[in-house]
Amino acid sequence: MRNSIAATLIAATFAATTLVAQAALTSGSLLNGTLNQNLSSNHAYVGEPVSLSNVTSDDGSGSVVGGTLYGSVTYVQKAGQGRPGKIGMRFTRLVTRSGATYSVSTTVTKTQTTTKNNALKEAGGAVAGMLVGNAIGKTLFHVAGGGIVGAAGGFLLAKNNRSDVNIPAGSAIQVQVITVVRRQSH
């Protein structure tokens, strides 16, 4: 008798804890996870599958601990002249460690990204511009000072050439849940 009462109490406590945890995942919840693959605005494509592992809720409620978010790349802009690299992602499915599955709509709020330093490209642009400007100034116009004008032009051209954005695997990403619906298991 005591064993059945204890088992009932444990089951009831577990059920109540599960219900509270499930109820805590709502619109506006913040989830943190780590990216499972490398992404670069130079190579990523719209529709490319992405996932986050070790997903936990940011509010301390414990509503999600160790889950996985699945989604895809929604936007890619390759870097170019005056155009920085960009990557957009959306996550649509959350699977918790306990196996509960949710259909979610999210927006990315924080991402760890890296870009290359443009200093070497700017210095190279200035040197190349100086050589071209000096050659054009002396040969075509028979004037000195073409190198200075060319160096400034080369530097500005290289300065305006943007770098691709990279998000390495293992980067921390935070998303905010917009909508959430629990899927029923069959």
Phi, psi and omega in degrees: 000313180297321180297320180289326176293315179298317179296321178295317179296318178296317179296318180294319178296316178297316179297318180294318178297318179297316179296318179296316180296319181291323181291336183286339178277102184227175174303135181096345179299142176258133179237136178246140177204179179243137182291137184268350181219163176280140174231141176219139178295347177281332186237342183293157178222151179298131182096351179299129180292140176224156177211153175242136176248173181054039183286129177227153177283145186273350187272359179079004182283341183076016181295329175225125177222117176076026179277180177229131175256136179241141179196207182206164175285131182251343184206135175222131173233113177291146179289151178195199181294110178074011184229110180286154176289143179217149175223132175245143180227155175219138179248136188235351182218132178241128174242120181277167180300328181283353178099356177293138181242135180236141166271123183232158168237129186228164170229137180284128181253332178216141178216139172273114180237161175229148173226155179285150174287133185268001187299317181294320179295321180293318179295317178297321178296321179294316180295313180297318178297322179296315180296314180294315180297319179295316180295316181293317181299317182282320184280314185272320187250354180052043178231155175268163177098356178295331180296320180293315179296317179295320179297317179296316179296316179296320178296313181295322178296315179292324180296326182278350178279110186276163180258155174289152177265139179237137175237100184288153174304140182093355178291143178282133178228137176244136177234153174249132180283126177268309175225153179215134177223127179281130176276139177278136177277148182253000000 
